[in-house]
Every structure is written in C-alpha cells, then in structure tokens.
Amino acid sequence: MEKIESIEQMLEEKEKESVLKSKPSKALIIMFIIVGLVLIVFDWEDPDKSNGTLSALMIVLGVGLLIYGIVYAFFKKTRYSLVGNKAKIDFYEILFDIKERDKLLHIMQSGNIQDIISLRRANIDSLKLRVAATRDGSFCYSQIIAYAPYEFTSLNSPQKHSAEEAKIILGLA
C-alpha cells in the first residue's frame, strides 16, 4: 500500500523553493529561561535586602518567564510562509458529513470545486478537508482526511488549487 504524504510533507519537499519553514527561535527560548532563573536566584540570594512587594514581584516574574520559556520550547508550532511576499500560510479544517465521502473525493479528483458548496457540513471531524492557504488564496493546497478506527488517514494526495478555487474553499472555512 502506498504512503500518501501530508500537506506538510508536500510543503517541505516539493515546494521548498517557494515556502519558508520557520521554527521558534532557540535563542529566544533560552533567553526566557535564563532571565527567569536570574530573577529568581538574585531575589533569593539576599533575602535581608529584599523589599516585600518588589521581592514577590521579581519571583512571580521570574517564575512566569521560566514557565513561558519551557512551554514555548515544547508547544510552539512550526510556521510556513511564502518566500516572495512573506504571506503566512494558515491551516484550516472544513468538516463534512461522513456520508459525503465519495462525493467529496469525486469533486476533488474532477476539479469541480464549486460543487463542494452543496455538500453537507458536520460538527464532528470524521471527514475533513484540510486546507493550507494564504489569506488571499494565492497559494492553496487541500487534502481529504477521514477517521478510520483509532487514527486519521489521508484519502488523497495534497492538491494545489488556483486562486479562484482557493477563494471558494476558503469561503467554507
């Protein structure tokens, strides 16, 4: 069985000339953690000279920066943007009724994107159209993902859309 790649893999492999991948700055993460530790350590070093309110404020600020640095290091997502105009690529999920699976696959394969408007929408994510696009629709990829027991699986390879098709898809998001 062939492995269907995700939108992220498509952006990183086939679109790497036009898409810039950015991760959170390690220097910024380290700076938050070090400043937080310095504020805590300097305040606890000489408790006789510390002012009550200022001391508590320094400890709270230090702990806050330390926690923010740790959370930022582990939970900050990778961002994608276009190389030319630096437009940010956002990810959207449009949920459809699972009974519309075959129709959605047919619409995406045939390229009749305007027919996607007639499909029934859903509130649960058993069938979804995952979209990576700029806000103006100049760059747009989509992929159909369905829930199989215990995991989401891709039903098709990511497809690139024109600006007109992207506007129709983004109108649903």
URZISUL-V227891 format. One record per residue. N is the residue number from 1. SS is DSSP state (H for helix, E for strand, L for the rest). Layout:
# URZISUL-V227891
N/SS
N/SS
This chain:
# URZISUL-V227891
1/L
2/L
3/L
4/L
5/L
6/L
7/H
8/H
9/H
10/H
11/H
12/H
13/H
14/L
15/L
16/L
17/L
18/L
19/E
20/E
21/E
22/E
23/L
24/L
25/L
26/H
27/H
28/H
29/H
30/H
31/H
32/H
33/H
34/H
35/H
36/H
37/H
38/H
39/H
40/H
41/H
42/H
43/H
44/H
45/H
46/L
47/L
48/L
49/L
50/L
51/L
52/H
53/H
54/H
55/H
56/H
57/H
58/H
59/H
60/H
61/H
62/H
63/H
64/H
65/H
66/H
67/H
68/H
69/H
70/H
71/H
72/H
73/H
74/H
75/H
76/L
77/L
78/L
79/E
80/E
81/E
82/E
83/L
84/L
85/L
86/L
87/L
88/E
89/E
90/E
91/E
92/E
93/E
94/E
95/E
96/E
97/L
98/H
99/H
100/H
101/H
102/H
103/H
104/H
105/H
106/H
107/H
108/H
109/H
110/H
111/L
112/L
113/H
114/H
115/H
116/H
117/H
118/H
119/L
120/L
121/E
122/L
123/L
124/L
125/L
126/L
127/E
128/E
129/E
130/E
131/E
132/E
133/E
134/L
135/L
136/L
137/L
138/L
139/L
140/E
141/E
142/E
143/E
144/E
145/E
146/E
147/E
148/E
149/L
150/L
151/E
152/E
153/E
154/E
155/L
156/L
157/L
158/L
159/E
160/E
161/L
162/L
163/H
164/H
165/H
166/H
167/H
168/H
169/H
170/H
171/H
172/H
173/L
